[in-house]
Amino acid sequence: MNPLVDSTKVPLKHPDQFFLNGAWVAPTSDKKIVVTSSATEETYMEVAEAQLEDVNRAVAAARVAFDHGPWPRMSHQERAGYLRAMAKILAARAGDISLIWPNEMGITHPLASFFASTIAGAFESYASLADSFSFEEQHPTYSGAELGLLVREPVGVVGAIIPWNGPILLMSYKIAPALLAGCTLVIKASPEAPGHALLMAEVAEAAGLPPGVLNVITADREVSEALVRHPDIDKIAFTGSSAAGKKIAAILADRMGRFTLELGGKSAAIVLDDYDVELAAQVIAANTCAMSGQMCAALTRIIVPRNKHDRMLEALASSFAGAKVGDPFDPETQMGPLATSRHRARVEQYIQIGKDQGLTLATGGGRPGHLKRGFYVEPTVFGNVDNRSVLAQEEIFGPVLTLIPAENEEDAIHIANDSVYGLNGTVFTHDVDRAYAVARRLRTGTVGHNNLRVDFSIGFGGFKQSGIGREGGIEGLYPYLESKTVLLDGLPRHRV
């Protein structure tokens, strides 16, 4: 335990209320969501649980703010000023962000502190696009008009559905581009991790966002569907499971609602024959422990030359065996708990499948014996795994690796692409030309070199069942805009 950090503190002013139309308001029912600390299994906080009427109130506020409020009619530079104000407040509250995160999902406090320090940058980067992005372009026209314009306008009211593993990060890359574009939002926090959404509402309030521009509720999954189905929601921005993403897409198809989906992954790390397996194992093990494997971009399928399989398995087992699992607020801890009891049970089911199928269990496979409470599971690695097996094909979302032998480089690429997912990947090689050549053949949204690498400043998202659309960078701004062609018989004197 870090004596300088009060790990039980809840740095929120209104956990029992929602932020609607620029004010903190009481919920329509007395139902509560209990958030349990993943490390202690004790109650961390209680928040209000939204009902259908609360969803309707939130959507109505966002709709009025978009249709009649000042926000969409401001200049992009004016909106950028609010984003910069939010960035300053978020930077000042990085400590609060890093305090909530480990309690809700088990990330270590030092790692949460690092990520928390980067959140303001998302708002700053989108604010900078106010001056550099082409929201209006002149084009040659064959219509007979004198002037052809391509203008990009806000898509409308956005429903942002936030996951529990990295809420503040994933929320920011929805909120910042939506606000710059001129959209208004309803943020729906997960019941497992509502804290960051409530904190973001406090940030919006302190920055002086106009009423209704950003609204925050916390709801369970049943009520969340009402947000997706609501006819006044123009677009859904969702991060979560592929199964939930498919359902959202099917619902929105009925009214041609817009959506971006950042979904699951089963990402491959290809270790080529020129790379040291011990070094690769250290990198992979450290990344797996970082968020207890609770990352959609996690490298969970490790593909190695067959003649290096056993050495790699031993190296991964050695790296995992030396990892310190424990209290996420202990500075020496390398891996904290899983988010919830339910999620730990799910991960344990997959581990049992591996055991039942006779896969080579090199290390892990149970709960750490020294931890009597908390939702912990040991970092686990199975060897000699068939890529078509359940453990290699389904997203486990925990610290469970599958080691898969490949005959050669061509076979490794085939194995990596033999998945319904395509979110992330890594190529371990000392030859940058080989890394580039393999990367261009992988059907994934991101490919790193010699490490797990993700860059939201460029763009993040997946191929296949890992999602539709991108978040971050200019690519992440486009989904919040609709393009319009305007054909005029002259140049207007006043332009947006």
C-alpha positions in Angstrom: 0.0 0.0 0.0 1.2 3.5 -0.9 1.0 5.5 2.4 0.7 8.7 0.4 -2.5 7.7 -1.3 -5.9 7.3 0.3 -7.1 4.4 -1.8 -10.6 4.5 -0.4 -11.3 8.2 -1.3 -14.1 8.9 -3.8 -13.2 12.3 -5.3 -16.6 13.1 -6.7 -19.1 15.7 -5.6 -22.4 14.2 -6.8 -22.3 10.4 -7.1 -26.0 10.2 -6.3 -27.1 12.5 -9.2 -26.9 12.8 -13.0 -25.6 15.8 -14.9 -28.4 16.9 -17.2 -28.9 20.2 -19.1 -25.9 21.8 -17.3 -27.0 21.0 -13.8 -26.8 18.1 -11.2 -30.3 16.6 -10.9 -31.8 13.9 -8.8 -32.6 10.6 -10.5 -36.2 9.5 -11.1 -35.9 6.5 -8.8 -33.9 5.6 -5.7 -32.2 2.6 -7.4 -28.4 2.5 -6.8 -25.5 0.8 -8.5 -22.9 -0.5 -6.0 -19.3 -0.3 -7.2 -17.1 -2.8 -5.5 -13.4 -2.3 -5.1 -11.7 -5.0 -7.2 -8.9 -5.4 -4.7 -10.8 -5.5 -1.4 -14.2 -6.7 -2.5 -15.6 -3.9 -0.3 -18.0 -1.2 -1.5 -16.1 1.7 -3.0 -19.1 3.9 -3.9 -22.7 3.9 -4.8 -24.1 5.8 -7.7 -27.6 6.5 -9.1 -29.0 4.0 -11.6 -30.8 5.6 -14.5 -34.2 4.5 -15.6 -36.0 5.0 -18.9 -37.2 8.5 -17.9 -33.7 9.5 -17.0 -32.5 8.5 -20.4 -35.3 10.4 -22.0 -34.4 13.5 -20.0 -30.8 13.3 -21.0 -31.6 12.9 -24.7 -34.1 15.7 -24.6 -31.5 18.1 -23.1 -29.0 17.1 -25.8 -31.5 17.5 -28.6 -32.6 20.9 -27.5 -29.0 22.0 -27.1 -28.2 20.9 -30.6 -31.4 22.1 -32.4 -31.8 25.4 -30.6 -28.7 26.1 -28.5 -25.6 28.1 -29.3 -23.1 25.2 -29.5 -23.5 24.0 -33.1 -23.6 27.6 -34.3 -20.3 28.6 -32.6 -17.2 28.8 -34.7 -14.8 25.9 -34.4 -12.3 28.2 -32.7 -14.9 29.2 -30.1 -15.6 25.5 -29.3 -11.8 24.8 -29.2 -11.6 27.3 -26.4 -13.9 25.1 -24.3 -11.8 22.1 -25.2 -8.7 23.8 -23.9 -10.4 24.8 -20.7 -11.4 21.2 -20.2 -7.9 20.1 -20.9 -6.5 22.3 -18.1 -9.1 21.0 -15.6 -8.4 17.4 -16.6 -4.7 17.9 -16.1 -5.4 19.4 -12.6 -7.5 16.4 -11.7 -5.2 13.7 -12.9 -4.7 12.6 -9.3 -8.4 12.0 -8.9 -8.6 10.1 -12.2 -5.8 7.8 -11.1 -7.5 7.2 -7.7 -10.8 6.0 -9.1 -9.4 3.8 -11.9 -7.7 1.1 -9.7 -10.7 0.7 -7.5 -13.0 0.1 -10.4 -11.1 -2.3 -12.6 -7.8 -3.2 -11.0 -5.2 -1.2 -13.0 -2.1 -0.4 -11.0 -2.0 3.1 -9.5 1.3 4.0 -11.2 0.0 3.0 -14.6 -3.3 4.8 -14.0 -1.3 7.9 -13.0 0.6 7.8 -16.3 -2.5 7.4 -18.4 -4.3 10.1 -16.4 -1.5 12.6 -17.3 -2.2 12.0 -21.0 -5.9 12.7 -21.1 -5.7 16.5 -21.4 -3.7 15.9 -24.6 -6.7 14.5 -26.3 -8.6 17.7 -25.8 -5.6 19.8 -26.8 -5.0 17.9 -30.0 -8.6 18.2 -31.1 -8.7 21.9 -30.2 -5.7 22.4 -32.5 -7.7 21.0 -35.4 -10.0 24.0 -35.3 -7.4 26.0 -37.3 -6.0 23.2 -39.4 -8.8 20.9 -40.4 -10.8 21.7 -43.6 -14.4 22.0 -42.4 -15.2 23.8 -45.7 -13.5 23.2 -49.1 -14.0 24.7 -52.6 -14.3 22.3 -55.4 -14.7 22.5 -59.2 -18.3 22.0 -60.1 -19.9 20.7 -63.3 -23.4 21.5 -62.0 -23.7 24.9 -63.7 -23.2 26.7 -60.5 -20.4 29.2 -60.1 -19.1 27.7 -56.8 -19.0 24.2 -55.4 -18.5 23.8 -51.6 -18.0 20.7 -49.6 -18.9 21.5 -46.0 -18.6 19.3 -43.0 -21.3 19.7 -40.3 -21.9 18.0 -37.0 -23.7 14.7 -37.2 -26.1 15.7 -34.4 -26.8 14.2 -31.0 -24.3 11.5 -30.0 -24.9 8.7 -27.5 -21.5 7.6 -26.2 -21.5 4.2 -24.4 -18.3 3.8 -22.4 -16.7 0.5 -21.2 -15.3 -0.2 -17.8 -11.6 -1.0 -18.6 -10.4 2.4 -19.8 -13.3 4.8 -19.3 -11.5 8.1 -19.1 -9.3 7.4 -22.1 -12.0 6.0 -24.4 -14.5 8.6 -23.3 -12.1 11.4 -24.1 -11.6 10.3 -27.7 -15.4 10.4 -28.2 -16.1 13.6 -26.4 -13.3 15.8 -27.7 -13.9 15.3 -31.5 -17.7 15.4 -31.0 -17.5 18.7 -29.2 -15.1 20.2 -31.8 -17.5 19.1 -34.6 -20.4 20.8 -32.8 -22.3 17.8 -31.6 -24.0 17.4 -28.3 -23.7 14.3 -26.2 -25.3 11.8 -23.8 -22.6 9.9 -22.0 -23.7 6.5 -20.7 -21.3 5.2 -18.1 -20.9 1.5 -17.3 -22.3 0.2 -14.0 -18.9 -1.3 -13.2 -16.9 1.9 -13.7 -19.0 5.1 -13.5 -16.5 7.3 -11.7 -14.7 8.8 -14.6 -17.9 9.8 -16.4 -19.1 11.6 -13.3 -15.8 13.3 -13.0 -16.0 14.3 -16.7 -19.3 15.9 -15.9 -17.7 18.0 -13.2 -15.0 19.0 -15.7 -17.7 20.1 -18.3 -19.5 22.1 -15.5 -16.3 23.8 -14.5 -15.4 24.6 -18.1 -18.7 26.3 -18.5 -20.1 24.2 -21.4 -23.6 25.5 -22.4 -26.5 23.6 -20.9 -27.3 20.3 -22.6 -24.1 20.0 -24.6 -22.7 17.2 -22.4 -25.1 15.0 -20.3 -24.0 12.1 -18.1 -26.0 9.1 -16.8 -25.1 5.7 -15.3 -27.2 2.8 -16.3 -27.1 -1.0 -16.6 -27.3 -2.7 -19.9 -31.1 -3.1 -20.2 -31.7 0.6 -19.8 -28.8 1.4 -22.1 -30.6 -0.1 -25.0 -33.2 2.7 -24.7 -30.4 5.1 -25.6 -29.5 3.2 -28.7 -33.2 3.0 -29.8 -34.0 6.6 -29.1 -35.1 8.3 -32.3 -33.5 11.6 -31.2 -30.0 10.0 -31.1 -28.3 10.6 -34.4 -25.1 8.6 -33.7 -23.9 6.0 -31.2 -20.2 5.8 -30.3 -19.6 2.5 -28.6 -16.6 0.7 -27.2 -17.2 -2.8 -25.9 -17.7 -6.4 -26.9 -18.3 -7.5 -30.5 -21.5 -9.2 -29.5 -22.9 -5.9 -28.1 -21.6 -4.0 -31.1 -23.5 -6.3 -33.5 -26.7 -5.7 -31.6 -26.2 -2.0 -31.7 -25.6 -2.0 -35.4 -28.7 -4.1 -36.0 -30.9 -1.7 -34.0 -29.5 1.4 -35.7 -29.9 -0.1 -39.2 -33.7 0.3 -38.8 -33.5 4.1 -38.9 -30.1 4.4 -40.6 -28.6 5.7 -37.4 -24.8 6.5 -37.5 -22.4 4.6 -35.4 -18.8 3.9 -34.7 -17.9 0.6 -33.0 -14.6 -0.1 -31.3 -14.9 -3.8 -30.4 -13.0 -6.8 -29.3 -9.7 -8.3 -30.3 -7.6 -11.4 -30.2 -4.4 -9.8 -31.3 -1.4 -11.7 -32.5 2.3 -11.1 -31.7 4.4 -12.7 -34.4 8.0 -13.5 -33.3 10.1 -13.9 -36.4 13.1 -16.2 -36.5 15.7 -13.5 -36.1 14.4 -12.2 -32.8 15.4 -13.3 -29.3 12.5 -15.2 -27.7 13.6 -14.3 -24.1 13.5 -10.6 -24.9 10.1 -10.9 -26.7 8.7 -12.9 -23.7 9.7 -10.1 -21.3 7.9 -7.5 -23.4 4.8 -9.6 -23.9 4.6 -10.5 -20.2 4.9 -6.9 -19.0 2.2 -5.8 -21.4 -0.1 -8.6 -20.3 0.3 -7.7 -16.7 -0.2 -4.0 -17.2 -4.0 -4.0 -17.0 -4.4 -7.6 -16.0 -5.0 -8.4 -19.7 -8.2 -6.3 -19.7 -7.4 -4.6 -22.9 -9.0 -5.1 -26.3 -5.6 -4.5 -27.9 -3.8 -7.0 -25.7 -1.4 -9.4 -27.5 -2.9 -12.7 -26.5 -1.9 -15.0 -29.4 1.8 -15.5 -29.5 3.0 -17.0 -32.8 6.6 -18.4 -32.9 8.7 -20.6 -35.1 8.0 -24.2 -34.2 11.7 -24.8 -33.3 11.5 -21.9 -30.8 8.2 -22.9 -29.2 9.5 -24.6 -26.1 12.1 -21.9 -25.4 9.4 -19.2 -25.7 7.0 -21.1 -23.5 9.7 -21.4 -20.8 10.6 -17.7 -21.1 7.0 -16.6 -20.8 6.5 -18.8 -17.8 9.6 -17.4 -16.2 8.5 -13.8 -16.8 5.0 -14.5 -15.5 6.3 -16.4 -12.4 8.3 -13.4 -11.4 5.5 -10.9 -11.7 4.2 -9.5 -8.4 0.4 -9.7 -8.3 -1.3 -7.8 -5.6 -2.7 -4.5 -4.3 -2.9 -2.0 -7.2 -1.9 0.8 -4.9 1.3 -0.9 -3.9 4.1 0.7 -6.0 5.8 -2.6 -6.4 2.8 -4.4 -7.8 3.1 -5.4 -11.4 -0.4 -6.8 -11.9 -3.6 -6.0 -10.0 -7.0 -7.8 -9.9 -9.6 -8.2 -12.5 -12.5 -5.8 -12.5 -15.4 -7.9 -11.0 -16.2 -11.3 -9.5 -18.3 -12.1 -12.6 -15.4 -11.3 -14.9 -12.9 -13.3 -12.9 -15.3 -16.3 -13.1 -15.5 -15.9 -16.9 -11.7 -15.8 -17.2 -11.4 -18.9 -15.0 -13.9 -20.7 -17.2 -11.5 -20.2 -20.2 -8.6 -21.4 -18.1 -10.5 -24.6 -17.3 -11.3 -25.1 -20.9 -7.5 -25.1 -21.7 -6.9 -27.6 -18.9 -9.7 -29.8 -20.0 -8.4 -29.8 -23.6 -4.9 -30.9 -22.4 -3.1 -27.8 -23.5 0.4 -27.3 -22.0 -0.1 -25.1 -18.9 3.3 -23.6 -18.3 2.4 -21.3 -15.5 -0.6 -19.8 -13.7 -4.1 -21.3 -14.0 -5.4 -20.4 -10.6 -5.8 -17.7 -8.0 -2.7 -16.4 -6.2 -2.4 -18.2 -2.9 -1.3 -15.3 -0.9 -4.3 -13.1 -1.8 -7.3 -14.0 0.3 -9.6 -11.4 -1.1 -9.9 -9.4 -4.4 -10.7 -10.6 -7.9 -7.3 -11.9 -8.7 -6.1 -14.5 -11.1 -2.6 -15.6 -11.9 -1.0 -14.7 -15.2 -1.4 -17.8 -17.3 0.2 -19.2 -20.5 -0.8 -22.2 -22.5 1.6 -23.8 -25.0 1.1 -26.0 -28.1 -2.2 -24.3 -28.9 -4.1 -24.9 -32.1 -5.1 -21.6 -33.6 -8.7 -22.9 -34.2 -9.2 -23.8 -30.6 -11.6 -21.8 -28.3 -8.7 -20.3 -26.3 -7.1 -19.0 -29.5 -10.2 -17.7 -31.2 -12.3 -16.1 -28.4 -11.5 -13.0 -26.5 -10.8 -13.8 -22.9 -10.1 -10.3 -21.7 -7.7 -11.4 -19.0 -4.0 -12.4 -18.4 -4.2 -15.6 -20.4 -1.8 -16.2 -23.3 -1.9 -18.9 -26.0 1.4 -19.9 -27.6 1.0 -21.1 -31.2 3.8 -22.7 -33.3 4.2 -21.7 -36.9 6.1 -23.5 -39.7 7.5 -20.4 -41.2 6.9 -16.6 -41.8 4.1 -17.3 -44.3 2.4 -19.7 -41.9 2.7 -17.1 -39.1 0.9 -14.5 -41.2 -1.8 -16.9 -42.1 -2.3 -17.9 -38.4 -2.4 -14.2 -37.4 -5.1 -13.4 -40.0 -7.1 -16.6 -39.2 -9.4 -14.8 -36.7 -12.7 -13.0 -36.8 -10.9 -10.1 -35.1 -8.5 -7.6 -36.4 -7.7 -4.9 -33.9 -4.0 -5.0 -33.1 -0.8 -6.9 -33.8 2.9 -6.8 -33.3 5.9 -8.1 -35.3 9.1 -8.9 -33.4 12.1 -8.7 -35.7 15.4 -6.8 -35.9 14.8 -6.1 -39.6 12.5 -3.1 -40.1 11.9 -4.0 -43.8 10.6 -7.4 -42.7 8.5 -5.7 -40.0 6.9 -3.4 -42.6 6.3 -6.2 -45.1 4.6 -8.4 -42.6 2.6 -5.4 -41.1 1.2 -4.6 -44.5 -0.2 -8.2 -44.8 -1.8 -8.3 -41.4 -5.6 -7.6 -41.4 -5.5 -5.4 -38.3 -6.2 -1.7 -37.5 -2.8 -1.3 -35.8 0.5 -3.1 -36.1 3.4 -2.4 -33.8 7.1 -3.2 -34.1 8.8 -5.1 -31.2 6.2 -4.0 -28.6 2.5 -3.5 -28.1 2.0 0.0 -29.6 -1.2 2.0 -29.9 -1.4 5.7 -31.0 -4.7 7.5 -30.7 -3.1 10.6 -32.1 -3.1 8.8 -35.5 -6.1 6.6 -35.1 -7.3 3.4 -33.4 -9.9 0.8 -34.5 -10.2 -2.5 -36.1 -10.8 -4.7 -39.2 -13.5 -7.4 -39.3 -15.4 -7.9 -36.1 -13.1 -5.6 -34.2 -15.2 -2.7 -35.2 -16.2 0.0 -37.7 -14.6 3.4 -37.8 -11.6 4.9 -36.0 -11.0 6.9 -32.8 -8.3 9.5 -32.4 -6.6 11.9 -34.8 -8.3 13.3 -37.9 -9.7 9.8 -38.6 -11.6 10.0 -35.3 -13.1 13.4 -36.2 -14.8 12.3 -39.5 -17.4 10.1 -37.8 -18.8 13.1 -36.0 -19.3 15.0 -39.2 -21.7 14.8 -42.1 -20.5 16.2 -45.5 -22.8 18.4 -47.5 -22.4 19.7 -51.0 -23.5 23.3 -51.5 -23.7 24.7 -55.1 -23.9 28.5 -55.3 -24.1 31.2 -58.0 -21.5 33.3 -56.2 -19.2 33.5 -53.2 -21.1 34.3 -49.9 -19.8 37.2 -47.9 -20.2 35.5 -44.6 -19.1 31.9 -44.1 -18.9 29.7 -41.1 
